[in-house]
């Protein structure tokens, strides 16, 4: 059982780093597209046109998944430092997972409708 917990922590650590790299690349693409490509890129029509392109939809979904995993995994990682009750940790872990799934579901729904 202890070995499984160690493997789980290594996987969480690895995905935290991978999502950090994806976030860095996503931020560079975002800033290049939205802020350095001219004022016309932030108009409703330009954003709507980008979101009609399947590649941009995939980019935004990957970005959303990366942000959500990175943020909520970070919260789950620091929670034991502030919440000492094991029962309360499990409750908060459940709440964070439900909120994360809800955020991703709503984000994907908005991007694909």
C-alpha positions as CSV (number, residue, x, y, z in Angstrom):
1,X,0.0,0.0,0.0
2,X,2.8,2.4,0.8
3,X,4.4,1.7,-2.6
4,X,1.1,2.7,-4.3
5,X,1.0,5.9,-2.4
6,X,4.6,6.7,-3.4
7,X,3.8,6.0,-7.1
8,X,0.7,8.2,-6.8
9,X,2.8,11.1,-5.5
10,X,5.4,10.7,-8.2
11,X,2.6,10.8,-10.9
12,X,1.1,13.9,-9.3
13,X,4.5,15.5,-9.1
14,X,5.2,14.6,-12.8
15,X,1.8,16.0,-14.0
16,X,2.3,19.1,-11.9
17,X,5.5,19.8,-13.8
18,X,4.0,18.9,-17.2
19,X,1.0,21.1,-16.7
20,X,3.4,23.9,-15.7
21,X,5.2,23.6,-19.0
22,X,1.9,23.5,-20.9
23,X,0.7,26.6,-19.0
24,X,3.9,28.5,-19.9
25,X,3.5,27.6,-23.6
26,X,-0.2,28.5,-23.4
27,X,0.5,31.8,-21.9
28,X,3.1,32.6,-24.5
29,X,0.6,31.7,-27.3
30,X,-2.2,33.7,-25.5
31,X,0.0,36.8,-25.1
32,X,1.3,36.6,-28.7
33,X,-2.3,36.2,-30.1
34,X,-4.2,38.5,-27.9
35,X,-1.8,41.3,-27.0
36,X,1.0,41.5,-29.5
37,X,-0.9,40.8,-32.8
38,X,-2.7,44.0,-33.1
39,X,-5.8,45.6,-31.5
40,X,-8.1,43.7,-33.9
41,X,-7.3,40.4,-32.3
42,X,-9.4,41.1,-29.2
43,X,-12.6,42.1,-31.0
44,X,-15.7,39.9,-30.7
45,X,-15.4,38.9,-34.3
46,X,-11.8,37.8,-34.1
47,X,-12.4,35.8,-30.9
48,X,-15.5,34.2,-32.4
49,X,-13.5,33.3,-35.6
50,X,-10.8,31.7,-33.5
51,X,-13.2,29.7,-31.5
52,X,-14.8,28.4,-34.7
53,X,-11.5,26.8,-35.6
54,X,-11.1,23.2,-34.2
55,X,-7.4,23.7,-33.5
56,X,-8.2,26.7,-31.2
57,X,-10.9,24.8,-29.5
58,X,-8.5,21.9,-28.7
59,X,-5.8,24.5,-27.6
60,X,-8.3,26.1,-25.2
61,X,-9.5,22.7,-23.8
62,X,-5.9,21.6,-23.2
63,X,-5.2,24.9,-21.6
64,X,-8.3,24.6,-19.4
65,X,-7.4,21.1,-18.3
66,X,-3.9,22.1,-17.5
67,X,-4.9,25.2,-15.5
68,X,-7.5,23.2,-13.6
69,X,-5.2,20.3,-12.8
70,X,-2.3,22.5,-11.9
71,X,-4.3,24.7,-9.6
72,X,-6.4,22.1,-7.9
73,X,-3.5,19.6,-7.5
74,X,-1.5,22.5,-5.9
75,X,-4.4,23.1,-3.5
76,X,-4.6,19.4,-2.6
77,X,-0.8,19.4,-2.1
78,X,-0.8,22.3,0.4
79,X,-4.0,21.4,2.2
80,X,-2.4,19.0,4.7
81,X,-0.2,21.9,5.9
82,X,-3.3,23.9,7.0
83,X,-6.0,21.2,7.7
84,X,-4.8,18.8,10.3
85,X,-8.0,16.6,10.6
86,X,-7.8,13.6,8.3
87,X,-11.6,13.6,8.1
88,X,-11.8,17.2,7.1
89,X,-9.0,16.7,4.5
90,X,-11.1,14.0,2.9
91,X,-14.2,16.2,2.9
92,X,-12.2,19.1,1.3
93,X,-10.6,16.8,-1.2
94,X,-14.0,15.7,-2.3
95,X,-15.3,19.3,-2.5
96,X,-12.2,20.3,-4.6
97,X,-12.6,17.4,-7.0
98,X,-16.3,18.2,-7.5
99,X,-15.5,21.9,-8.1
100,X,-12.7,21.0,-10.5
101,X,-14.9,18.6,-12.5
102,X,-17.7,21.3,-12.6
103,X,-15.2,23.9,-13.8
104,X,-13.9,21.7,-16.6
105,X,-17.4,20.5,-17.6
106,X,-18.7,24.1,-17.9
107,X,-15.5,25.2,-19.7
108,X,-15.7,22.4,-22.3
109,X,-19.4,23.0,-22.7
110,X,-18.9,26.7,-23.4
111,X,-16.0,26.0,-25.8
112,X,-17.9,23.4,-27.8
113,X,-21.4,25.0,-28.0
